[in-house]
Amino acid sequence: MDAKNDRAYTWQMAETFKCPHCGALYEVTYGKTPPGDRHAGHCQVCGRPMDTRSDGTIPHYELVRMPDGTNI
């Protein structure tokens, strides 16, 4: 696949994000969402909301480490 010619192909480096409630560590990337749509990601460990965005992006979280330091 030639990335220069395929507008659907995008590559993003994942950022890390720590749940502010329990400390679980996630890798997060962002995708597009309709204007005005707000999305709160919920922690897979404690179930509480982690982040709400209104800037046109939606976070996609992947759990990588439990609060006790255990890798997933």
C-alpha positions as CSV (number, residue, x, y, z in Angstrom):
1,M,0.0,0.0,0.0
2,D,1.4,3.4,-0.9
3,A,0.6,5.7,2.0
4,K,1.1,8.8,-0.1
5,N,-1.8,7.9,-2.5
6,D,-4.2,6.3,0.0
7,R,-5.9,9.0,2.1
8,A,-7.6,6.4,4.3
9,Y,-4.2,5.2,5.5
10,T,-3.0,7.1,8.5
11,W,-0.4,6.2,11.1
12,Q,-0.3,7.6,14.6
13,M,2.1,7.1,17.4
14,A,0.4,5.9,20.5
15,E,0.6,8.1,23.6
16,T,0.4,6.8,27.1
17,F,-2.4,7.7,29.5
18,K,-2.9,6.7,33.2
19,C,-6.4,6.4,34.6
20,P,-6.7,9.2,37.1
21,H,-8.8,7.0,39.4
22,C,-6.9,3.7,39.7
23,G,-3.6,4.2,37.9
24,A,-4.1,1.6,35.1
25,L,-1.8,2.5,32.1
26,Y,-3.2,2.7,28.6
27,E,-1.8,3.4,25.1
28,V,-4.1,5.9,23.4
29,T,-4.6,7.0,19.8
30,Y,-7.2,9.4,18.5
31,G,-9.7,9.2,15.7
32,K,-12.2,11.6,14.2
33,T,-15.6,12.1,15.6
34,P,-18.5,14.3,14.5
35,P,-18.3,17.9,15.7
36,G,-19.9,18.4,19.1
37,D,-19.9,14.7,19.9
38,R,-18.3,14.1,23.3
39,H,-17.0,10.7,24.3
40,A,-15.7,9.6,27.7
41,G,-13.5,6.5,27.7
42,H,-14.2,4.2,30.6
43,C,-11.4,2.3,32.4
44,Q,-11.4,-1.4,31.9
45,V,-10.2,-1.9,35.5
46,C,-12.3,0.4,37.6
47,G,-15.1,1.4,35.1
48,R,-14.9,5.1,35.8
49,P,-14.7,7.7,33.0
50,M,-11.1,8.7,32.1
51,D,-11.2,11.5,29.5
52,T,-13.9,13.6,27.8
53,R,-13.0,15.4,24.6
54,S,-14.8,18.0,22.6
55,D,-12.1,18.8,20.1
56,G,-13.3,16.6,17.2
57,T,-11.3,13.5,18.2
58,I,-12.2,10.3,20.0
59,P,-9.7,8.4,22.1
60,H,-9.1,4.7,21.5
61,Y,-7.6,3.1,24.7
62,E,-5.6,-0.1,24.9
63,L,-4.9,-1.4,28.4
64,V,-1.1,-2.2,28.7
65,R,-0.5,-2.3,32.5
66,M,-2.7,-3.0,35.6
67,P,-2.5,-0.6,38.6
68,D,-0.3,-3.1,40.5
69,G,2.3,-3.0,37.7
70,T,1.3,-6.3,36.0
71,N,1.7,-6.0,32.2
72,I,-1.1,-7.1,30.0
